[in-house]
């Protein structure tokens, strides 16, 4: 549609009498006129839509001008600032109002009939005829978009090479679970049967249902299944195939395999494809496609719930290794150790994160080749962070540890969190760091910043471990209801609490303090002493806070008087007597966050009446028994006391 020619017919002013009844019809929001014009040699229906409220105030220019042809439509929208923009929305979607069409009205009956004459439709007229034909055009547009998208996807799929010839046999022989199928016969020591992996007849002794054995022919581990009891045994697995589609692009193909052992029906179908391409600048581009009843669609497979397993949408699978050298040759992933990484775990993995991380994190190639596959798995699949010196090429410098620690960490199958702990030990210069790390992992002691590192500043790892182990043997043997220590972790955590208390109490950290004979008793004594010091400090702070406001409590009026608590116990007893929560405010008073005062009747000065909370020289709360608010009489007293005493101070 020629937009330049269409603009010539837009913006026609509305011709309507000032006393027209349409301008007063509140149920109508928009007024519409319809004309048929010849625009760019094509008959075009032009609808001008005006605001009724705007027309009543003198704004006679249209809000929207709709240009409708037999196979297309377009709308010019006028903004409040006078500019205009083109829209492709249909008529009923021009406004966000859901009943927009019902709020529109034609200026005359001829405008209504003009639409049906334009479409040569005698079954309906007006807006119903317009929206019906626009829906048909929308359907044609959608089909055209789908055809264009289908051509684009088909063109992309043509670059995918054929399926490797050995894939199905590899799945059947190597990946699918292997079984020993036999016919149960009582009293027979050696039972003949068939290995499902190699298909050969073998004989095994000690056969029992669901037992395990090794095939003497192919060496696969077999699960024993009696033909009379196995029923409809079915297995399913996922595998991934990497293939090259261009020098800078590979495709990861996800296949689903289902094997029905009853009739040896083996079904293999392709579920998804992931095209991975490295752009000239070095960044990566990943496009996802999935198969829906044999038709390829863009995106990932939709699932009912992310938290419910869906076999068809699962992208984790075994990696087909036979074509990897040829598939990755002359690509950015030519030296990617896919076979070594997947062979280490011997379990389904998702291949795309490995290929993308190989480009974004170049050092994972080095880590995989020297045997740190668990660490790489944490980095690319669990997105854990660890300190690595990316500028170094030596393994120990890359890992920020000592050269003698590399074989130890490899044998430990170190992960990201474990490496972070070991790097901390190395940075502290601990000589027994390997023994400490083994001990930590054996007993499941984590949060080393709290449970281990504070001791490394005052003793050695050897003495620390020896003491905790000795106390564990002593304390975990104690019996009784609610036993305090269950394992070494409980003892180490208690020991960390004890050291923290010793530092707070400023004890000299001698051997007699660091290594008490009975950790439980020493911890309880230190905790009791620390509580006494806290209580004494809280009392000092409480009295200091109350001294600053004691003068403000000297006020009496209308038989009521303000009193100041003499101790923290007075506030607690006040809360218990009036059944509210002021007893929890003692710490806040000590920290000078607020002030608590008592309101009493002068005749009963010792009987609790009202409790007052003061903040910034204002009464923020006044509560009686059961948290009842102040009565008008009490409120008048508080207003005058606040004005004459608190604000005047």
Phi and psi in degrees as a GROMACS rama.xvg file:
@    title "Ramachandran Plot"
@    xaxis  label "Phi"
@    yaxis  label "Psi"
@TYPE xy
-78.5387  105.134  UNK-2
-68.5517  -35.4636  UNK-3
-63.866  -41.9105  UNK-4
-69.6268  -34.5961  UNK-5
-66.2847  -34.4433  UNK-6
-61.3588  -25.2594  UNK-7
-67.3993  -22.6724  UNK-8
-105.9  10.4365  UNK-9
-96.6229  157.652  UNK-10
79.0251  25.779  UNK-11
-70.1105  125.144  UNK-12
-65.3869  150.796  UNK-13
-81.0593  126.274  UNK-14
-100.819  105.179  UNK-15
-147.679  144.279  UNK-16
-70.1671  146.811  UNK-17
-66.318  -25.8604  UNK-18
-100.872  20.121  UNK-19
-66.1134  141.708  UNK-20
-69.2667  -22.6957  UNK-21
-62.7164  -30.5956  UNK-22
-70.6501  -15.7761  UNK-23
-104.238  0.893834  UNK-24
-84.0752  103.452  UNK-25
-68.6003  -23.3223  UNK-26
-74.125  -11.2437  UNK-27
-104.057  130.674  UNK-28
-108.945  -28.2548  UNK-29
-132.639  139.061  UNK-30
-110.131  138.456  UNK-31
-129.93  137.506  UNK-32
-121.626  150.234  UNK-33
-129.163  134.1  UNK-34
-139.521  150.679  UNK-35
-105.508  123.179  UNK-36
-125.545  160.191  UNK-37
-102.546  108.529  UNK-38
-118.261  120.256  UNK-39
56.0689  42.7897  UNK-40
67.4067  21.7886  UNK-41
-132.898  137.842  UNK-42
-67.1955  128.767  UNK-43
-133.675  131.869  UNK-44
-86.6688  122.236  UNK-45
-112.065  118.894  UNK-46
-110.759  124.811  UNK-47
-104.818  123.689  UNK-48
-112.499  121.55  UNK-49
-115.154  150.559  UNK-50
-81.0329  124.827  UNK-51
-64.6589  -43.2075  UNK-52
-64.4637  -39.0567  UNK-53
-67.6811  -38.8945  UNK-54
-64.5904  -36.9274  UNK-55
-64.7827  -25.87  UNK-56
-98.4156  5.49821  UNK-57
104.412  -1.34176  UNK-58
-86.8063  101.81  UNK-59
-103.646  10.5042  UNK-60
-90.6425  147.402  UNK-61
-73.485  146.495  UNK-62
-76.8254  -43.2234  UNK-63
-130.621  144.079  UNK-64
-122.785  113.258  UNK-65
-97.7112  125.333  UNK-66
-107.313  112.749  UNK-67
-117.407  122.665  UNK-68
-113.941  -179.482  UNK-69
-63.3415  -34.8078  UNK-70
-124.553  10.9775  UNK-71
-159.778  159.89  UNK-72
-151.249  156.966  UNK-73
-155.675  149.776  UNK-74
-130.337  133.839  UNK-75
-103.524  120.469  UNK-76
-106.815  131.935  UNK-77
-96.4364  125.832  UNK-78
-85.4522  172.9  UNK-79
-68.9995  -27.5894  UNK-80
-84.5374  4.10847  UNK-81
96.6049  -14.9335  UNK-82
-77.3814  166.625  UNK-83
-133.296  152.396  UNK-84
-142.62  154.291  UNK-85
-92.2609  142.836  UNK-86
-131.631  148.132  UNK-87
-106.749  6.49971  UNK-88
-68.6578  151.755  UNK-89
-72.9146  172.158  UNK-90
-61.5563  -43.911  UNK-91
-73.6285  -7.52349  UNK-92
-108.318  11.1023  UNK-93
-66.0636  -34.4165  UNK-94
-114.084  146.916  UNK-95
-69.866  -10.1261  UNK-96
-66.55  126.922  UNK-97
-67.6142  -27.8302  UNK-98
-107.203  39.2864  UNK-99
-59.0638  -44.5207  UNK-100
-63.7578  -39.5786  UNK-101
-69.6993  -16.103  UNK-102
-94.3531  4.20644  UNK-103
-101.721  150.899  UNK-104
-145.634  147.138  UNK-105
-80.8025  149.583  UNK-106
-69.4214  -38.8142  UNK-107
-137.998  167.215  UNK-108
-67.9348  -31.0119  UNK-109
-65.6438  -31.8317  UNK-110
-65.0379  -37.1718  UNK-111
-66.1945  -45.3239  UNK-112
-74.3289  -20.2355  UNK-113
-60.2408  -33.4463  UNK-114
-69.7873  -46.8546  UNK-115
-65.5608  -34.7111  UNK-116
-67.2941  -35.4069  UNK-117
-66.0171  -41.5199  UNK-118
-89.4758  -3.12028  UNK-119
54.7758  45.5456  UNK-120
-119.588  109.925  UNK-121
-91.5068  -5.12439  UNK-122
-78.8563  -25.1503  UNK-123
-155.309  160.698  UNK-124
-138.671  176.416  UNK-125
71.0465  -147.016  UNK-126
-67.1363  -30.7958  UNK-127
-61.2255  -42.1652  UNK-128
-65.1537  -40.7165  UNK-129
-65.4838  -49.5249  UNK-130
-65.6144  -34.5774  UNK-131
-64.2489  -43.9577  UNK-132
-72.6376  -31.9277  UNK-133
-68.0964  -32.691  UNK-134
-65.2718  -38.143  UNK-135
-63.1221  -39.7383  UNK-136
-67.0641  -38.2224  UNK-137
-61.729  -41.1656  UNK-138
-62.9354  -41.4269  UNK-139
-64.4273  -39.2557  UNK-140
-63.3228  -42.8345  UNK-141
-63.7621  -42.0825  UNK-142
-64.0157  -36.7206  UNK-143
-66.7408  -40.5598  UNK-144
-64.4718  -39.9861  UNK-145
-65.1591  -39.8711  UNK-146
-64.8147  -38.7449  UNK-147
-66.4679  -42.414  UNK-148
-66.2414  -37.5156  UNK-149
-65.2051  -40.8863  UNK-150
-64.2376  -39.0094  UNK-151
-65.7274  -44.3508  UNK-152
-65.8031  -43.002  UNK-153
-62.7196  -38.5182  UNK-154
-64.6695  -35.3459  UNK-155
-73.0918  -36.1326  UNK-156
-71.2798  -20.1093  UNK-157
-67.0991  -20.7984  UNK-158
-81.0575  -7.60195  UNK-159
-78.4181  127.686  UNK-160
-68.3453  167.481  UNK-161
-64.4112  162.208  UNK-162
-66.8189  136.044  UNK-163
-56.0318  141.26  UNK-164
-67.2536  -31.5699  UNK-165
-90.5259  6.5415  UNK-166
-64.3035  -47.2766  UNK-167
-65.2528  -41.8425  UNK-168
-66.2983  -40.2122  UNK-169
-61.3131  -42.8305  UNK-170
-62.793  -45.0888  UNK-171
-67.413  -41.3572  UNK-172
-89.1928  -30.3339  UNK-173
-109.228  -33.8676  UNK-174
-101.169  -46.4673  UNK-175
-60.6198  142.672  UNK-176
-56.5066  140.998  UNK-177
-98.0129  140.937  UNK-178
-128.618  155.916  UNK-179
-111.794  104.989  UNK-180
-90.8243  127.316  UNK-181
-143.362  164.947  UNK-182
-104.057  121.099  UNK-183
-68.1445  127.923  UNK-184
-134.978  122.522  UNK-185
-69.3829  143.199  UNK-186
81.579  -0.830553  UNK-187
-94.8881  124.077  UNK-188
-75.3111  -41.0012  UNK-189
-109.861  123.552  UNK-190
-110.186  125.726  UNK-191
-80.2655  151.971  UNK-192
-169.873  -166.398  UNK-193
-127.26  135.862  UNK-194
-85.7019  124.466  UNK-195
-72.7619  -18.3372  UNK-196
-77.9696  -50.1614  UNK-197
-102.121  -13.0287  UNK-198
78.1338  9.94704  UNK-199
-95.5563  153.563  UNK-200
-83.4237  128.882  UNK-201
-135.143  167.724  UNK-202
-127.549  134.334  UNK-203
-128.36  150.899  UNK-204
-107.108  160.147  UNK-205
65.195  37.9922  UNK-206
-77.8379  131.838  UNK-207
-144.947  150.538  UNK-208
-63.0198  131.951  UNK-209
67.5005  13.7342  UNK-210
-77.8375  171.942  UNK-211
-116.474  147.477  UNK-212
-159.047  168.02  UNK-213
-106.64  137.708  UNK-214
-74.4863  124.325  UNK-215
-69.9418  -10.5637  UNK-216
-94.6254  -51.118  UNK-217
-109.103  -10.8206  UNK-218
82.1734  2.16378  UNK-219
-72.7207  148.898  UNK-220
-77.698  127.48  UNK-221
-110.332  147.953  UNK-222
-106.711  125.618  UNK-223
-79.4498  126.455  UNK-224
-133.025  124.556  UNK-225
-80.5611  133.886  UNK-226
-62.4691  -27.5337  UNK-227
-78.9127  -14.5972  UNK-228
-118.639  -12.6709  UNK-229
-74.5608  -19.2307  UNK-230
63.3258  -145.809  UNK-231
-89.9182  78.0069  UNK-232
-74.5958  124.636  UNK-233
-134.761  136  UNK-234
-122.446  149.992  UNK-235
-142.736  142.1  UNK-236
-142.843  164.249  UNK-237
-119.655  138.303  UNK-238
-134.55  160.609  UNK-239
-127.442  140.763  UNK-240
-125.186  129.284  UNK-241
-98.5663  132.034  UNK-242
-139.694  151.04  UNK-243
-92.1894  130.639  UNK-244
-110.497  -18.1559  UNK-245
-160.669  166.533  UNK-246
-57.8209  -29.304  UNK-247
-113.403  17.8142  UNK-248
-143.764  139.486  UNK-249
-130.247  162.342  UNK-250
-125.519  134.255  UNK-251
-101.964  115.781  UNK-252
-103.003  126.983  UNK-253
-103.469  119.804  UNK-254
-111.433  144.951  UNK-255
-113.504  130.541  UNK-256
-121.809  135.271  UNK-257
-130.136  128.636  UNK-258
-122.712  119.296  UNK-259
-98.3996  110.22  UNK-260
-73.3933  -22.4671  UNK-261
-61.6498  -44.0789  UNK-262
-118.259  11.8858  UNK-263
55.2631  38.7141  UNK-264
-87.1952  116.452  UNK-265
-112.577  114.696  UNK-266
-110.883  127.467  UNK-267
-129.789  123.604  UNK-268
-142.121  153.551  UNK-269
-92.5548  127.445  UNK-270
-102.023  -33.6579  UNK-271
-155.095  158.035  UNK-272
-136.894  139.601  UNK-273
-126.59  111.626  UNK-274
-90.8447  121.866  UNK-275
-117.674  125.88  UNK-276
-135.07  137.36  UNK-277
-96.9965  120.194  UNK-278
-73.9215  163.918  UNK-279
-56.637  -32.0165  UNK-280
-76.2823  -8.94472  UNK-281
105.879  -15.2344  UNK-282
-75.3024  163.767  UNK-283
-108.007  149.655  UNK-284
-129.326  123.477  UNK-285
-122.065  124.039  UNK-286
-117.49  132.689  UNK-287
-107.863  140.886  UNK-288
-139.539  150.155  UNK-289
-137.091  154.911  UNK-290
-96.6127  128.311  UNK-291
-124.368  102.301  UNK-292
54.3996  43.7613  UNK-293
84.4445  -0.107066  UNK-294
-110.855  128.983  UNK-295
-82.5907  132.738  UNK-296
-128.467  149.813  UNK-297
-77.896  147.231  UNK-298
103.362  -172.598  UNK-299
-98.4662  155.77  UNK-300
-65.1736  127.448  UNK-301
-69.9868  142.287  UNK-302
-127.453  158.042  UNK-303
-68.3013  -41.1004  UNK-304
-147.962  138.972  UNK-305
-69.316  -21.7043  UNK-306
-98.6816  6.68169  UNK-307
-117.126  130.659  UNK-308
-66.7611  135.978  UNK-309
-128.543  111.716  UNK-310
-62.8359  -40.4883  UNK-311
-66.544  -29.3251  UNK-312
-92.4921  -5.70643  UNK-313
-70.6813  125.607  UNK-314
-101.658  0.20298  UNK-315
-87.6402  130.41  UNK-316
-163.849  173.02  UNK-317
-72.4055  146.818  UNK-318
-98.314  126.98  UNK-319
-72.3856  117.668  UNK-320
-93.7803  -14.413  UNK-321
-68.7682  -26.1227  UNK-322
-106.152  5.55318  UNK-323
-60.4964  -46.029  UNK-324
-57.9947  -43.1213  UNK-325
-73.7592  -35.3694  UNK-326
-69.5638  -34.1787  UNK-327
-96.7875  -4.08345  UNK-328
-64.9  136.533  UNK-329
63.124  27.2518  UNK-330
-119.84  166.959  UNK-331
-59.9891  -15.2521  UNK-332
-104.19  24.0712  UNK-333
-59.811  -36.3613  UNK-334
-106.493  15.8544  UNK-335
-70.1763  124.096  UNK-336
-80.9944  63.4699  UNK-337
-65.7925  -45.2946  UNK-338
-62.7589  -42.0865  UNK-339
-67.3169  -41.0021  UNK-340
-67.6063  -49.7029  UNK-341
-70.0028  -34.1351  UNK-342
-69.2707  -24.8386  UNK-343
-67.6052  -42.7905  UNK-344
-85.6116  -31.2878  UNK-345
53.6549  43.5578  UNK-346
-153.288  163.333  UNK-347
-62.2236  137.038  UNK-348
-134.958  161.815  UNK-349
-94.2318  124.782  UNK-350
-81.2942  -31.6757  UNK-351
-58.1552  -47.237  UNK-352
-58.758  -33.5895  UNK-353
-66.4539  -43.8943  UNK-354
-68.4216  -39.0508  UNK-355
-71.8011  -38.7284  UNK-356
-69.0686  -27.472  UNK-357
-60.3075  -32.3582  UNK-358
-84.6098  -43.4095  UNK-359
-79.2002  -27.4197  UNK-360
-126.035  84.0851  UNK-361
-60.3763  -24.4561  UNK-362
-75.4484  -8.40593  UNK-363
-69.2965  -24.9734  UNK-364
-62.638  -44.7709  UNK-365
-62.9696  -43.7933  UNK-366
-66.3124  -38.8532  UNK-367
-66.6646  -42.9653  UNK-368
-69.8008  -23.7178  UNK-369
-96.128  3.04091  UNK-370
102.257  13.9003  UNK-371
-100.447  58.7047  UNK-372
-71.9397  -34.3847  UNK-373
-64.3387  -39.9482  UNK-374
-63.433  -44.6635  UNK-375
-63.0672  -39.4192  UNK-376
-60.0442  -41.2382  UNK-377
-64.6097  -37.8167  UNK-378
-70.5226  -38.8812  UNK-379
-98.5595  -23.3359  UNK-380
-106.645  -33.9399  UNK-381
-106.86  1.08092  UNK-382
54.1276  35.1628  UNK-383
-80.5827  153.161  UNK-384
-108.959  144.837  UNK-385
-149.897  150.789  UNK-386
-78.5876  116.114  UNK-387
-127.966  139.477  UNK-388
-90.3125  93.9198  UNK-389
-66.6762  -14.4391  UNK-390
-84.1252  -10.7532  UNK-391
-95.8663  151.706  UNK-392
-110.427  -18.2414  UNK-393
-79.5544  140.507  UNK-394
-61.6793  -46.0423  UNK-395
-67.7482  -33.6178  UNK-396
-73.8762  -33.8913  UNK-397
-63.7532  -40.2851  UNK-398
-85.783  -5.23764  UNK-399
60.9106  44.6347  UNK-400
-135.531  -179.621  UNK-401
-79.4902  157.344  UNK-402
-63.0123  -33.3219  UNK-403
-74.257  -11.4734  UNK-404
-88.1558  -16.1695  UNK-405
-62.5197  -50.657  UNK-406
-61.3422  -36.2217  UNK-407
-62.7488  -46.8675  UNK-408
-67.337  -35.0503  UNK-409
-64.8119  -43.2357  UNK-410
-67.9526  -25.9014  UNK-411
-80.6367  -5.8257  UNK-412
52.2932  53.9888  UNK-413
-62.6482  141.35  UNK-414
-108.1  -171.618  UNK-415
-67.5585  -46.6445  UNK-416
-68.018  -38.7209  UNK-417
-66.0104  -38.6848  UNK-418
-64.6984  -37.9777  UNK-419
-62.14  -40.3218  UNK-420
-64.6604  -44.5068  UNK-421
-67.186  -36.137  UNK-422
-62.1787  -34.8622  UNK-423
-65.5241  -42.8939  UNK-424
-61.9559  -39.969  UNK-425
-66.4535  -41.9016  UNK-426
-65.9988  -25.2391  UNK-427
-83.8866  -6.55935  UNK-428
74.1748  29.7998  UNK-429
-74.3956  127.179  UNK-430
-75.3693  -36.2886  UNK-431
-94.9424  34.3598  UNK-432
-66.3505  -33.7306  UNK-433
-67.7857  -43.8118  UNK-434
-64.4782  -39.8891  UNK-435
-64.7666  -39.537  UNK-436
-67.9629  -40.1375  UNK-437
-61.9526  -45.2785  UNK-438
-62.9631  -42.3647  UNK-439
-60.8519  -45.1618  UNK-440
-71.8127  -33.9099  UNK-441
-65.6228  -34.8627  UNK-442
-101.487  2.51047  UNK-443
65.3814  40.6402  UNK-444
-97.9708  112.92  UNK-445
-115.98  -170.041  UNK-446
53.3755  56.5501  UNK-447
-64.7041  -23.1416  UNK-448
-60.8731  -26.0623  UNK-449
-105.128  -39.1896  UNK-450
-94.7022  -18.2729  UNK-451
-128.197  -49.8806  UNK-452
-58.6513  -38.2754  UNK-453
-58.1342  -29.6232  UNK-454
-75.7658  -27.143  UNK-455
-68.6133  -13.9855  UNK-456
-83.7119  -16.3529  UNK-457
-124.95  -9.94747  UNK-458
-151.72  -175.625  UNK-459
-101.829  157.178  UNK-460
-57.0857  -37.9257  UNK-461
-63.3273  -46.8906  UNK-462
-67.866  -37.1756  UNK-463
-63.2446  -49.1342  UNK-464
-65.3102  -40.3098  UNK-465
-63.8887  -40.2573  UNK-466
-68.6298  -45.3181  UNK-467
-63.8592  -40.7029  UNK-468
-63.3419  -41.0524  UNK-469
-65.3137  -43.1241  UNK-470
-67.0941  -31.9989  UNK-471
-64.0948  -43.6847  UNK-472
-63.122  -34.5605  UNK-473
-76.0019  -45.4535  UNK-474
-84.379  -33.1919  UNK-475
-75.3015  -12.4918  UNK-476
-83.9211  -11.2018  UNK-477
-72.0245  133.095  UNK-478
-109.121  169.335  UNK-479
138.855  168.72  UNK-480
-67.7119  129.803  UNK-481
67.3467  51.4123  UNK-482
-55.6815  134.714  UNK-483
-79.3382  -33.4695  UNK-484
-120.99  128.91  UNK-485
-106.778  -31.701  UNK-486
-156.604  -174.434  UNK-487
-64.2142  -34.312  UNK-488
-62.0201  -41.0384  UNK-489
-62.6437  -40.2452  UNK-490
-67.5135  -43.5935  UNK-491
-62.8705  -39.3166  UNK-492
-65.401  -40.5707  UNK-493
-66.4554  -37.0048  UNK-494
-64.57  -38.0988  UNK-495
-64.9597  -39.7055  UNK-496
-62.4251  -41.091  UNK-497
-62.4489  -44.6814  UNK-498
-63.6778  -39.3989  UNK-499
-62.7927  -40.1031  UNK-500
-65.6156  -40.0705  UNK-501
-61.6039  -39.188  UNK-502
-69.7382  -38.6022  UNK-503
-65.5818  -36.99  UNK-504
-82.6539  -2.55883  UNK-505
60.0047  40.4742  UNK-506
-72.129  145.132  UNK-507
-70.0551  124.962  UNK-508
-82.3954  65.341  UNK-509
-83.4452  174.975  UNK-510
-62.5127  -36.7687  UNK-511
-66.225  -29.4487  UNK-512
-83.8645  -42.4852  UNK-513
-69.9112  -33.3637  UNK-514
-125.313  69.9385  UNK-515
-66.503  153.605  UNK-516
-65.0618  -38.7293  UNK-517
-123.798  106.001  UNK-518
-63.469  -39.3656  UNK-519
-62.3663  -47.3717  UNK-520
-66.6789  -41.6001  UNK-521
-62.9288  -40.8345  UNK-522
-63.954  -43.1321  UNK-523
-66.7885  -37.4005  UNK-524
-65.5387  -44.197  UNK-525
-65.0075  -39.1736  UNK-526
-65.2506  -40.4465  UNK-527
-66.0318  -40.6277  UNK-528
-66.2831  -39.1312  UNK-529
-66.7493  -36.3346  UNK-530
-65.596  -38.7491  UNK-531
-62.9339  -41.4258  UNK-532
-66.4108  -39.1469  UNK-533
-63.88  -42.4191  UNK-534
-63.8375  -41.0941  UNK-535
-65.9952  -41.3733  UNK-536
-65.6663  -39.9657  UNK-537
-63.9975  -38.4803  UNK-538
-66.5127  -40.2998  UNK-539
-63.3661  -44.9615  UNK-540
-65.1364  -35.4743  UNK-541
-64.8145  -48.5348  UNK-542
-65.5687  -36.855  UNK-543
-65.1113  -38.137  UNK-544
-69.0024  -39.8631  UNK-545
-72.8  -28.9488  UNK-546
-62.2875  -32.1942  UNK-547
-72.2173  -16.6491  UNK-548
-120.696  5.89881  UNK-549
-63.2754  -33.0475  UNK-550
-69.0863  -28.3528  UNK-551
-72.6753  -13.0211  UNK-552
-85.1111  -7.76959  UNK-553
-83.3565  81.2851  UNK-554
-152.633  132.698  UNK-555
-139.877  134.937  UNK-556
-162  138.158  UNK-557
52.0545  39.3815  UNK-558
76.8536  11.3237  UNK-559
-123.232  147.679  UNK-560
-141.241  149.418  UNK-561
-98.1732  131.413  UNK-562
-120.553  153.279  UNK-563
-107.737  132.813  UNK-564
-65.3595  142.537  UNK-565
-91.1274  -20.6624  UNK-566
-155.753  165.226  UNK-567
-59.4724  -31.1906  UNK-568
-63.9244  -30.5713  UNK-569
-62.3333  -39.8853  UNK-570
-67.875  -40.5815  UNK-571
-63.9544  -43.8791  UNK-572
-65.4316  -33.5742  UNK-573
-62.1674  -44.6985  UNK-574
-64.3075  -38.2784  UNK-575
-68.4596  -36.3166  UNK-576
-72.3725  -39.1792  UNK-577
-96.1542  -0.928435  UNK-578
59.0008  49.7307  UNK-579
-137.367  -176.318  UNK-580
-98.5615  23.0255  UNK-581
-66.9095  -19.2124  UNK-582
-62.4208  -21.9166  UNK-583
-83.821  -0.314338  UNK-584
-93.3716  4.19406  UNK-585
-62.4299  -45.7989  UNK-586
-62.7035  -36.6102  UNK-587
-67.0329  -36.2744  UNK-588
-66.9147  -42.079  UNK-589
-63.5752  -34.6623  UNK-590
-84.8651  4.20214  UNK-591
59.5064  33.2236  UNK-592
-82.0251  -25.7831  UNK-593
-158.251  175.298  UNK-594
-128.277  135.158  UNK-595
-111.271  125.415  UNK-596
-128.018  161.742  UNK-597
-111.873  135.52  UNK-598
-103.343  123.764  UNK-599
-125.098  155.382  UNK-600
-77.6694  136.981  UNK-601
-60.4621  -33.3125  UNK-602
-75.5781  -21.1408  UNK-603
-130.848  66.612  UNK-604
-66.8885  -21.9858  UNK-605
-96.2735  -0.836987  UNK-606
-99.4959  125.581  UNK-607
-58.687  135.434  UNK-608
-127.622  -64.3887  UNK-609
-135.891  147.759  UNK-610
-112.772  133.666  UNK-611
-114.969  136.912  UNK-612
-111.613  124.637  UNK-613
-112.792  129.796  UNK-614
-137.539  129.87  UNK-615
52.5681  42.0395  UNK-616
61.4944  32.4069  UNK-617
-135.989  145.742  UNK-618
-82.9813  109.884  UNK-619
-95.6773  -21.8586  UNK-620
-146.263  140.084  UNK-621
-139.35  107.645  UNK-622
-125.496  136.834  UNK-623
-101.527  -158.407  UNK-624
-59.7662  138.222  UNK-625
57.7193  33.756  UNK-626
63.5989  28.3023  UNK-627
-73.2273  138.503  UNK-628
-73.8878  176.414  UNK-629
-71.8269  141.165  UNK-630
-77.266  164.602  UNK-631
-55.881  -37.081  UNK-632
-64.3901  -46.0969  UNK-633
-66.1937  -37.269  UNK-634
-65.5957  -36.8582  UNK-635
-63.4038  -41.5057  UNK-636
-61.5721  -45.4161  UNK-637
-64.9127  -38.9911  UNK-638
-62.7768  -42.731  UNK-639
-70.2735  -40.0066  UNK-640
-64.1729  -40.9797  UNK-641
-65.1528  -38.8721  UNK-642
-73.3893  -40.6845  UNK-643
-91.1532  -22.5733  UNK-644
-114.678  -57.5496  UNK-645
-65.9975  -51.398  UNK-646
-72.1127  -25.2633  UNK-647
-82.646  -14.1352  UNK-648
